[in-house]
Amino acid sequence: MAAKKLHVKKDDMVMVIAGKDNGKTGKVSKVFPDKGRLTVENLNVVKRHSKPNRVNQEGGIVEKEAPMNASNVLLLCAACSKPTRTGTRQLEDGTKARFCKKCNEIVDK
């Protein structure tokens, strides 16, 4: 199975548009393109019970970020500071870049 192309990348600023963290913003820390999911720093935090092991000597309740569906986030445009859908555009030098559909500015650095 081929990996899906996601509209967000690692280190993008995103806003959650669905779920328990609706309206919050954060930075994408991990992307799982084969599953269509991603993790956002300090959002979608879940508690997991873990047994003592070599890494975690004490065990107990550990809080960690769980992956969320990529369709539940929108990219925050740096130019207009709004959550926006993105499109792709071919630049003059032949490379592809994402652009904001609201303000028509290039999102990629």
C-alpha positions as CSV (number, residue, x, y, z in Angstrom):
1,M,0.0,0.0,0.0
2,A,1.4,3.4,-1.0
3,A,1.7,6.2,1.5
4,K,-1.0,9.0,1.3
5,K,0.0,12.5,0.5
6,L,-1.0,14.7,3.5
7,H,-1.8,18.4,3.5
8,V,0.4,19.0,6.5
9,K,4.1,18.3,7.2
10,K,6.2,18.0,10.3
11,D,6.8,21.4,12.1
12,D,3.7,23.0,10.5
13,M,1.5,25.1,12.8
14,V,-2.0,23.7,12.7
15,M,-5.4,24.4,14.3
16,V,-7.7,21.5,15.4
17,I,-11.1,21.8,13.8
18,A,-12.8,18.7,15.3
19,G,-12.7,16.7,18.5
20,K,-12.0,17.4,22.2
21,D,-9.2,19.9,21.4
22,N,-11.3,21.9,18.9
23,G,-10.0,25.5,18.3
24,K,-6.5,24.8,19.8
25,T,-3.3,25.3,17.9
26,G,0.0,23.5,18.0
27,K,3.0,22.3,16.1
28,V,3.0,19.0,14.2
29,S,5.5,16.7,15.9
30,K,5.1,13.4,14.0
31,V,3.3,12.5,10.7
32,F,2.2,8.9,9.8
33,P,1.3,9.2,6.1
34,D,0.5,5.5,5.7
35,K,-2.3,5.8,8.3
36,G,-3.3,9.4,7.5
37,R,-2.6,10.5,11.1
38,L,-0.4,12.9,12.9
39,T,0.5,14.1,16.4
40,V,0.4,17.7,17.6
41,E,2.5,18.9,20.5
42,N,0.6,19.1,23.8
43,L,-2.8,18.2,22.1
44,N,-4.9,15.0,22.2
45,V,-3.1,14.0,25.4
46,V,-4.2,10.6,26.8
47,K,-3.2,8.7,29.9
48,R,-1.7,5.3,29.7
49,H,-0.9,2.9,32.5
50,S,2.5,1.3,32.2
51,K,4.3,-1.4,34.1
52,P,7.8,-0.8,35.4
53,N,10.5,-1.6,32.8
54,R,14.0,-0.6,32.0
55,V,13.0,2.7,30.5
56,N,10.4,3.7,33.1
57,Q,11.7,2.3,36.4
58,E,8.6,3.3,38.4
59,G,5.7,2.6,36.0
60,G,2.4,4.3,36.8
61,I,0.2,6.6,34.7
62,V,2.0,8.3,31.8
63,E,0.5,11.1,29.8
64,K,1.4,11.2,26.1
65,E,0.2,12.6,22.8
66,A,-2.0,10.3,20.7
67,P,-2.2,10.5,16.9
68,M,-5.2,12.2,15.5
69,N,-6.7,12.0,12.0
70,A,-5.1,14.5,9.6
71,S,-8.6,15.6,8.4
72,N,-9.2,17.1,11.9
73,V,-6.6,19.8,11.5
74,L,-6.1,22.8,9.2
75,L,-2.8,24.5,8.4
76,L,-2.3,28.0,9.9
77,C,-1.2,30.4,7.2
78,A,1.8,32.5,8.3
79,A,0.7,35.5,6.2
80,C,-3.0,35.8,7.1
81,S,-2.8,33.9,10.5
82,K,-6.0,32.0,9.7
83,P,-6.7,28.3,9.4
84,T,-6.9,27.5,5.7
85,R,-7.1,24.8,3.1
86,T,-4.1,24.6,0.9
87,G,-3.4,23.9,-2.8
88,T,-0.3,23.1,-4.7
89,R,1.2,25.3,-7.3
90,Q,4.2,24.8,-9.6
91,L,6.7,27.6,-9.3
92,E,8.9,29.1,-12.1
93,D,11.9,27.0,-11.2
94,G,9.8,23.8,-11.6
95,T,9.3,23.0,-7.9
96,K,5.9,22.5,-6.3
97,A,4.8,24.6,-3.3
98,R,1.7,24.8,-1.1
99,F,-0.3,28.0,-1.1
100,C,-3.0,29.4,1.1
101,K,-6.5,29.4,-0.5
102,K,-7.6,32.5,1.5
103,C,-4.7,34.9,0.8
104,N,-3.1,33.2,-2.1
105,E,0.4,33.3,-0.5
106,I,3.0,30.6,-0.6
107,V,3.0,28.6,2.7
108,D,6.2,26.6,2.2
109,K,9.5,28.3,3.2
